[in-house]
Amino acid sequence: QVQLVESGGGLVQPGGSLRLSCVASGIIFSAYAMGWYRQAPGKERELVASIISVGSTSYTVSVRGRFTISRDNAKNTVYLQMNSLKPEDTAVYYCNIYAGSLYWGQGIQVTVSS
């Protein structure tokens, strides 16, 4: 079965950085697009960043210039490097893969607060 496991979240002060990791199993990792979503309390889930199998990336406007998505196919892992974090980045972040249908990780909390 497909499994996605996120790590690297936590509490950080405004202006700080975090790197989220998502390790996939049960799939041919290199063949599929990956994404990071987030959902803040009272808000809809939104796509933050995505990366396709050939490496092209896309970002939502609010994180462009601050976040970077990357993948290491040898480690079956996708990363989200988050710099210059703001309180409005506080949310539960979810790893996602599209492999005929959508598969989701369990979600990991990122809190940006002083």
Short mmCIF file of the C-alpha atoms (twelve columns), coordinates in Angstrom:
data_MODEL
# 
_entry.id   MODEL 
# 
loop_
_atom_site.group_PDB 
_atom_site.id 
_atom_site.type_symbol 
_atom_site.label_atom_id 
_atom_site.label_alt_id 
_atom_site.label_comp_id 
_atom_site.label_asym_id 
_atom_site.label_seq_id 
_atom_site.Cartn_x 
_atom_site.Cartn_y 
_atom_site.Cartn_z 
_atom_site.pdbx_PDB_model_num 
ATOM 1   C CA . GLN A 1   0.000   0.000  0.000   1 
ATOM 2   C CA . VAL A 2   1.038   3.597  -0.497  1 
ATOM 3   C CA . GLN A 3   2.336   5.316  2.640   1 
ATOM 4   C CA . LEU A 4   3.573   8.882  3.107   1 
ATOM 5   C CA . VAL A 5   5.223   9.914  6.389   1 
ATOM 6   C CA . GLU A 6   6.014   13.570 7.154   1 
ATOM 7   C CA . SER A 7   8.572   14.895 9.625   1 
ATOM 8   C CA . GLY A 8   10.369  18.134 10.497  1 
ATOM 9   C CA . GLY A 9   7.552   20.337 11.778  1 
ATOM 10  C CA . GLY A 10  7.377   22.191 15.059  1 
ATOM 11  C CA . LEU A 11  7.443   25.652 16.621  1 
ATOM 12  C CA . VAL A 12  9.590   28.417 15.143  1 
ATOM 13  C CA . GLN A 13  9.813   32.188 15.623  1 
ATOM 14  C CA . PRO A 14  8.879   34.611 12.828  1 
ATOM 15  C CA . GLY A 15  11.747  34.898 10.361  1 
ATOM 16  C CA . GLY A 16  12.988  31.410 11.150  1 
ATOM 17  C CA . SER A 17  13.292  28.333 8.965   1 
ATOM 18  C CA . LEU A 18  12.099  24.727 8.913   1 
ATOM 19  C CA . ARG A 19  12.553  21.846 6.502   1 
ATOM 20  C CA . LEU A 20  9.747   19.335 6.106   1 
ATOM 21  C CA . SER A 21  10.442  15.835 4.785   1 
ATOM 22  C CA . CYS A 22  8.070   13.230 3.377   1 
ATOM 23  C CA . VAL A 23  9.188   9.636  2.850   1 
ATOM 24  C CA . ALA A 24  7.111   7.519  0.480   1 
ATOM 25  C CA . SER A 25  6.759   3.752  0.231   1 
ATOM 26  C CA . GLY A 26  4.669   1.359  -1.839  1 
ATOM 27  C CA . ILE A 27  5.104   3.251  -5.114  1 
ATOM 28  C CA . ILE A 28  7.631   3.820  -7.865  1 
ATOM 29  C CA . PHE A 29  8.464   7.197  -6.375  1 
ATOM 30  C CA . SER A 30  10.253  8.751  -9.342  1 
ATOM 31  C CA . ALA A 31  7.264   8.262  -11.657 1 
ATOM 32  C CA . TYR A 32  4.816   10.584 -9.882  1 
ATOM 33  C CA . ALA A 33  4.167   14.216 -9.054  1 
ATOM 34  C CA . MET A 34  4.392   15.251 -5.388  1 
ATOM 35  C CA . GLY A 35  2.938   18.196 -3.515  1 
ATOM 36  C CA . TRP A 36  2.716   19.957 -0.173  1 
ATOM 37  C CA . TYR A 37  -0.644  21.260 1.028   1 
ATOM 38  C CA . ARG A 38  -1.530  23.128 4.192   1 
ATOM 39  C CA . GLN A 39  -4.684  23.804 6.170   1 
ATOM 40  C CA . ALA A 40  -5.019  26.477 8.834   1 
ATOM 41  C CA . PRO A 41  -7.879  26.492 11.379  1 
ATOM 42  C CA . GLY A 42  -11.065 27.785 9.769   1 
ATOM 43  C CA . LYS A 43  -9.564  27.825 6.283   1 
ATOM 44  C CA . GLU A 44  -9.704  25.536 3.262   1 
ATOM 45  C CA . ARG A 45  -6.796  23.266 2.411   1 
ATOM 46  C CA . GLU A 46  -4.529  24.900 -0.161  1 
ATOM 47  C CA . LEU A 47  -1.759  23.679 -2.434  1 
ATOM 48  C CA . VAL A 48  1.528   25.255 -1.326  1 
ATOM 49  C CA . ALA A 49  4.017   23.720 -3.758  1 
ATOM 50  C CA . SER A 50  4.303   20.867 -6.226  1 
ATOM 51  C CA . ILE A 51  7.001   19.074 -8.181  1 
ATOM 52  C CA . ILE A 52  6.510   16.735 -11.117 1 
ATOM 53  C CA . SER A 53  8.575   13.695 -12.053 1 
ATOM 54  C CA . VAL A 54  10.869  15.647 -14.385 1 
ATOM 55  C CA . GLY A 55  11.573  18.273 -11.706 1 
ATOM 56  C CA . SER A 56  9.489   21.314 -12.669 1 
ATOM 57  C CA . THR A 57  8.086   23.161 -9.651  1 
ATOM 58  C CA . SER A 58  5.138   25.412 -8.878  1 
ATOM 59  C CA . TYR A 59  4.278   27.587 -5.849  1 
ATOM 60  C CA . THR A 60  1.326   29.485 -4.508  1 
ATOM 61  C CA . VAL A 61  1.884   33.251 -4.657  1 
ATOM 62  C CA . SER A 62  2.119   33.736 -0.885  1 
ATOM 63  C CA . VAL A 63  5.221   31.517 -0.530  1 
ATOM 64  C CA . ARG A 64  7.150   32.315 -3.715  1 
ATOM 65  C CA . GLY A 65  10.688  33.397 -2.916  1 
ATOM 66  C CA . ARG A 66  10.514  31.897 0.592   1 
ATOM 67  C CA . PHE A 67  9.732   28.164 0.123   1 
ATOM 68  C CA . THR A 68  11.499  25.584 -2.044  1 
ATOM 69  C CA . ILE A 69  10.226  22.114 -2.927  1 
ATOM 70  C CA . SER A 70  12.708  19.428 -3.988  1 
ATOM 71  C CA . ARG A 71  12.910  15.656 -4.287  1 
ATOM 72  C CA . ASP A 72  15.531  12.954 -3.842  1 
ATOM 73  C CA . ASN A 73  14.360  9.921  -5.776  1 
ATOM 74  C CA . ALA A 74  17.138  7.707  -4.375  1 
ATOM 75  C CA . LYS A 75  15.752  8.335  -0.863  1 
ATOM 76  C CA . ASN A 76  12.058  8.251  -1.885  1 
ATOM 77  C CA . THR A 77  11.745  11.667 -0.242  1 
ATOM 78  C CA . VAL A 78  10.263  15.064 -1.060  1 
ATOM 79  C CA . TYR A 79  11.271  18.163 0.928   1 
ATOM 80  C CA . LEU A 80  9.816   21.581 1.631   1 
ATOM 81  C CA . GLN A 81  12.402  24.135 2.746   1 
ATOM 82  C CA . MET A 82  10.601  27.037 4.431   1 
ATOM 83  C CA . ASN A 83  12.512  30.280 5.046   1 
ATOM 84  C CA . SER A 84  11.450  33.694 6.368   1 
ATOM 85  C CA . LEU A 85  8.463   32.121 8.073   1 
ATOM 86  C CA . LYS A 86  5.487   34.285 9.015   1 
ATOM 87  C CA . PRO A 87  2.677   33.726 11.547  1 
ATOM 88  C CA . GLU A 88  0.262   33.283 8.638   1 
ATOM 89  C CA . ASP A 89  2.242   30.187 7.593   1 
ATOM 90  C CA . THR A 90  0.936   28.411 10.711  1 
ATOM 91  C CA . ALA A 91  -0.992  25.327 9.582   1 
ATOM 92  C CA . VAL A 92  -1.006  21.564 9.367   1 
ATOM 93  C CA . TYR A 93  1.104   20.608 6.364   1 
ATOM 94  C CA . TYR A 94  0.293   17.507 4.302   1 
ATOM 95  C CA . CYS A 95  2.430   15.596 1.835   1 
ATOM 96  C CA . ASN A 96  0.562   14.414 -1.249  1 
ATOM 97  C CA . ILE A 97  1.215   12.239 -4.285  1 
ATOM 98  C CA . TYR A 98  -0.869  11.837 -7.428  1 
ATOM 99  C CA . ALA A 99  -0.596  8.226  -8.625  1 
ATOM 100 C CA . GLY A 100 -3.833  7.704  -10.535 1 
ATOM 101 C CA . SER A 101 -5.612  9.000  -7.439  1 
ATOM 102 C CA . LEU A 102 -4.560  11.226 -4.516  1 
ATOM 103 C CA . TYR A 103 -2.687  9.819  -1.520  1 
ATOM 104 C CA . TRP A 104 -2.028  11.795 1.682   1 
ATOM 105 C CA . GLY A 105 0.349   11.779 4.611   1 
ATOM 106 C CA . GLN A 106 -0.944  12.120 8.173   1 
ATOM 107 C CA . GLY A 107 -0.172  15.842 8.404   1 
ATOM 108 C CA . ILE A 108 2.391   17.692 10.527  1 
ATOM 109 C CA . GLN A 109 1.961   20.888 12.552  1 
ATOM 110 C CA . VAL A 110 3.977   24.016 11.760  1 
ATOM 111 C CA . THR A 111 3.524   26.895 14.212  1 
ATOM 112 C CA . VAL A 112 5.157   30.295 13.657  1 
ATOM 113 C CA . SER A 113 4.935   32.434 16.788  1 
ATOM 114 C CA . SER A 114 7.055   34.573 19.083  1 
# 
